[in-house]
Amino acid sequence: MASFKGSSRKGILHQYTSQLTVFEHTPHPTSEPQNLLIFVGGLFGGLLTTPYPTRIAATLPPSWSLAEVLLSSSYLGWGISSLDRDADELAKCVSYFRTIKSGKIILMGHSTGCQDVITYLTGTGHETRPAIDGGIIQAPASDREAMVMALGEEVLSETCKIAKAMVESGDGEEILPSKVRHGFFAPTPISARRWLSLASPDHDGDDDLFSSDLSDEQLLKTFGALPARSPLCILFSGNDEYMPKSVDKEAMLKRWIEISKRGKGTVDEVHSGVLAGASHDLSGNPEEVVNGLVNRVLGFLNGLPTQSHL
């Protein structure tokens, strides 16, 4: 294993609640960018744990900056948290930045962070959250399908039965024993409720937003309910190791776009797409693959309407 080499980043650490912070990269310290891209990581994610946000931050024009937000669910906290809690905390983060920046604010989610973006825009209580000027979802993979790949259907089914029994007996917030889940997701403590949300044995979990077998009716509640004020950019990783090889990503993208057209939302069809050769979080990917992601993000931001939703 290659040894880790330490590094530093220039930036501003903001405190947006008494317990939560967000780090704004400032590679151009002489500028005062008024437009902000807030990056939301996936499971186990935290500050600087996903490699490409630093690259995006360094490539943004001086009028933009990127901030990596920490939520209660960051690092090992996701197992006892929820998408609704994430969305509530993101709303506080957006509200904070609205007081100090006059431009556009975009949410960019990676992996489970994609669920946070969709929940922020379409989930329970979305009407009362501060408006954002757009969203980006990168590597929107199904946790359910990834868990089947890792554990097998039989083992996952048995674990879900135990989790269901805990929920039905009123112990949904209790921790599912590691031996019951065969050490999967160790060392994270996971409540029975959150396990079922991710594993979604009945295909209706709160986290089950991106599975390839979801019905049109289910997708209409998410992609079909996107607000007109917040265009969306969808970026699949072509070699996503957490997606079954049988999933046709191009077809899935086309389907989500068509569903969005049945509502009031807009998906950026120019810059959305499948990133050829990209792994889930682009770790160790060739320069041209990372540049492909960065260019699509920059293109999406550049194409946004000039007026922000203050």
C-alpha positions in Angstrom: 0.0 0.0 0.0 1.4 3.4 -1.0 2.1 5.7 2.0 -0.1 8.7 2.4 1.5 12.0 1.8 0.1 14.9 3.7 -1.0 18.2 2.0 -2.8 21.4 2.8 -5.6 23.5 1.3 -6.2 27.2 1.4 -9.7 28.1 2.5 -12.2 29.4 5.1 -13.8 27.2 7.7 -17.4 28.4 8.3 -19.6 27.4 11.2 -23.2 27.2 10.0 -24.6 25.6 13.2 -23.3 25.3 16.7 -22.0 21.8 15.8 -21.5 21.8 12.1 -18.9 23.3 9.7 -18.3 23.8 6.0 -14.9 24.4 4.4 -14.8 26.8 1.5 -11.8 26.4 -0.8 -10.1 29.6 -1.7 -7.5 28.8 -4.3 -7.8 32.4 -5.6 -7.6 34.3 -2.2 -7.6 37.7 -3.9 -11.2 37.3 -5.3 -14.4 37.4 -3.3 -16.6 34.9 -5.2 -20.4 35.4 -4.7 -21.4 32.1 -6.4 -21.1 28.9 -4.5 -21.0 25.1 -5.3 -21.7 23.1 -2.1 -20.3 19.6 -2.3 -22.1 16.8 -0.4 -20.2 13.5 0.0 -21.5 10.0 0.2 -21.4 7.3 2.9 -18.2 7.6 5.0 -17.4 10.9 3.3 -16.1 14.0 5.0 -13.7 16.8 4.3 -11.3 16.0 1.5 -12.2 12.3 1.4 -13.4 12.6 -2.2 -10.6 13.5 -4.5 -12.1 15.6 -7.3 -13.7 18.5 -5.4 -10.3 20.1 -4.9 -9.7 19.9 -8.7 -13.1 21.5 -9.4 -12.3 24.2 -6.8 -9.0 25.1 -8.5 -10.6 25.2 -11.9 -13.7 27.4 -11.1 -13.6 31.0 -12.4 -12.9 33.7 -9.8 -16.7 34.4 -9.4 -17.3 30.9 -8.0 -16.0 28.9 -5.1 -16.5 25.3 -3.8 -17.4 24.4 -0.2 -17.3 20.9 1.3 -20.0 20.6 3.9 -19.9 18.4 7.0 -23.2 17.0 8.2 -24.2 14.9 11.2 -24.1 11.9 8.8 -20.5 12.6 7.6 -17.7 10.0 8.2 -19.3 7.3 10.4 -22.4 9.2 11.3 -24.7 8.1 8.4 -25.8 4.9 10.0 -27.9 6.6 12.6 -28.9 9.6 10.5 -31.4 10.1 7.6 -31.9 11.9 4.3 -34.5 14.2 5.9 -32.0 15.2 8.6 -29.3 15.8 5.9 -31.7 18.0 4.0 -32.6 20.0 7.1 -28.9 20.6 7.8 -28.2 21.5 4.2 -31.0 24.0 4.4 -29.2 25.7 7.4 -26.0 25.7 5.4 -27.7 27.3 2.4 -29.4 29.8 4.7 -26.0 30.8 6.2 -24.4 31.3 2.8 -27.3 33.4 1.6 -26.4 35.9 4.3 -22.9 36.4 3.1 -23.1 35.7 -0.7 -25.2 37.4 -3.2 -24.9 35.0 -6.2 -26.0 31.5 -7.1 -25.9 28.5 -4.8 -25.7 24.9 -6.3 -25.7 21.6 -4.4 -23.5 18.9 -5.8 -23.9 15.4 -4.4 -21.6 12.4 -4.8 -23.0 8.8 -4.3 -25.4 9.0 -1.3 -25.0 12.8 -1.5 -27.0 12.5 -4.7 -29.9 11.3 -2.5 -29.5 14.3 -0.4 -29.7 16.6 -3.4 -32.9 15.0 -4.7 -34.4 14.9 -1.2 -33.6 18.6 -0.7 -35.4 19.4 -4.0 -38.3 17.1 -3.9 -38.6 15.4 -0.4 -40.9 16.2 2.5 -40.8 19.9 3.4 -38.9 20.9 0.2 -41.2 23.9 -0.3 -40.0 25.5 2.9 -36.2 25.1 2.2 -34.1 27.9 0.9 -34.2 27.9 -2.9 -31.1 26.8 -4.7 -30.1 27.6 -8.3 -29.5 24.0 -9.4 -28.2 20.6 -8.5 -25.6 18.1 -9.7 -25.7 14.4 -8.9 -22.4 12.5 -9.6 -22.4 8.6 -9.3 -26.1 8.2 -8.4 -25.9 4.5 -7.6 -28.5 2.3 -6.0 -27.5 1.2 -2.4 -29.9 -1.7 -2.7 -28.3 -3.0 -5.9 -24.8 -2.5 -4.5 -25.7 -4.4 -1.3 -27.0 -7.3 -3.3 -23.7 -7.4 -5.2 -21.7 -7.4 -2.0 -23.8 -9.7 0.2 -25.9 -11.8 -2.2 -29.7 -11.8 -2.2 -30.1 -14.6 0.4 -27.8 -13.0 3.1 -29.3 -9.6 2.5 -32.8 -10.9 2.7 -32.1 -12.6 6.1 -30.5 -9.4 7.5 -33.5 -7.4 6.3 -35.9 -9.8 8.1 -34.1 -9.2 11.4 -34.0 -5.4 10.8 -37.8 -5.4 10.0 -38.5 -7.3 13.2 -36.6 -4.7 15.2 -38.5 -1.9 13.6 -41.9 -3.6 14.1 -41.1 -4.1 17.8 -40.3 -0.4 18.2 -36.5 -0.8 18.1 -35.9 0.8 14.7 -33.3 3.2 16.2 -31.4 0.5 17.9 -28.1 -0.6 16.3 -28.2 -3.7 14.0 -25.5 -6.1 15.3 -22.4 -6.4 13.1 -22.7 -10.2 13.0 -26.2 -9.9 11.7 -24.9 -7.8 8.7 -21.9 -10.1 8.3 -19.5 -7.2 9.1 -20.9 -5.2 6.1 -20.3 -1.5 6.4 -18.1 -2.1 9.5 -17.2 -0.3 11.7 -20.2 2.0 11.2 -23.0 1.6 13.7 -26.2 1.3 11.6 -29.8 1.5 13.0 -32.3 -1.1 11.8 -34.3 1.8 10.3 -31.4 3.1 8.2 -30.4 -0.4 7.1 -33.9 -0.9 5.7 -33.8 2.5 4.1 -30.7 1.6 2.2 -31.4 -2.1 1.5 -35.0 -1.3 0.6 -36.3 -4.9 0.6 -39.8 -3.8 -0.5 -38.2 -1.3 -3.0 -39.7 1.7 -1.1 -36.9 2.8 1.2 -36.2 6.5 1.6 -32.7 6.0 0.2 -34.0 3.9 -2.8 -34.0 6.7 -5.4 -31.7 5.3 -8.1 -32.4 1.6 -8.5 -32.8 0.4 -12.1 -36.1 -1.3 -11.4 -38.1 1.6 -10.0 -41.5 2.3 -11.5 -42.4 5.4 -13.4 -44.8 6.2 -10.5 -41.8 6.2 -8.1 -39.6 8.3 -10.4 -42.4 10.9 -10.9 -42.0 11.7 -7.1 -38.4 12.6 -7.6 -37.2 13.4 -11.1 -40.8 14.2 -12.1 -41.1 16.6 -9.2 -38.0 18.7 -9.7 -38.7 22.4 -9.2 -38.5 24.6 -12.4 -36.1 27.0 -10.6 -33.4 24.4 -10.0 -32.0 22.7 -13.2 -30.3 19.3 -12.6 -27.1 17.9 -14.1 -26.8 14.0 -13.9 -23.3 12.5 -14.2 -22.9 8.7 -14.1 -19.5 7.1 -13.7 -19.0 4.7 -16.7 -17.0 2.2 -14.7 -18.9 2.6 -11.4 -17.9 -0.4 -9.3 -21.0 -0.1 -7.2 -23.4 -0.5 -10.1 -24.3 -3.9 -11.6 -22.7 -4.3 -15.1 -26.2 -5.2 -16.4 -27.5 -1.6 -15.8 -27.6 0.4 -19.0 -26.5 3.8 -17.7 -27.3 5.6 -20.9 -30.8 4.2 -21.0 -31.3 5.1 -17.3 -30.2 8.7 -18.0 -32.6 8.9 -20.9 -35.4 7.6 -18.8 -34.8 10.0 -15.9 -34.7 12.9 -18.4 -38.0 11.8 -19.9 -39.6 11.5 -16.5 -38.4 15.1 -15.7 -40.2 16.4 -18.8 -43.5 15.1 -17.4 -43.1 17.6 -14.6 -41.8 21.2 -14.4 -38.1 20.4 -13.9 -35.2 20.6 -16.3 -32.3 18.3 -16.8 -29.2 19.7 -18.5 -29.1 17.3 -21.5 -25.9 19.0 -22.9 -23.7 18.4 -19.8 -25.4 15.4 -18.2 -24.0 12.1 -19.3 -21.9 9.0 -18.6 -18.3 9.7 -17.8 -16.4 7.0 -19.8 -13.8 5.2 -17.8 -14.8 6.9 -14.5 -14.9 4.9 -11.3 -17.3 5.7 -8.5 -15.4 8.6 -7.1 -12.7 8.9 -9.8 -9.9 7.9 -7.4 -6.8 7.2 -9.4 -8.5 7.8 -12.7 -6.6 9.1 -15.7 -6.3 12.9 -16.1 -8.6 13.0 -19.1 -11.4 11.3 -17.1 -11.2 13.8 -14.2 -11.0 16.6 -16.7 -14.1 15.3 -18.4 -16.0 15.6 -15.1 -14.6 19.1 -14.3 -15.5 20.3 -17.8 -19.1 19.1 -17.5 -19.5 20.8 -14.1 -18.1 24.0 -15.5 -20.3 23.8 -18.5 -23.4 23.3 -16.4 -22.5 26.3 -14.1 -21.8 28.5 -17.1 -25.2 27.7 -18.6 -27.2 28.7 -15.6 -29.5 31.7 -15.7 -27.8 34.9 -14.6 -30.3 35.7 -11.8 -30.0 33.7 -8.6 -32.9 32.6 -6.3 -32.3 34.7 -3.3 
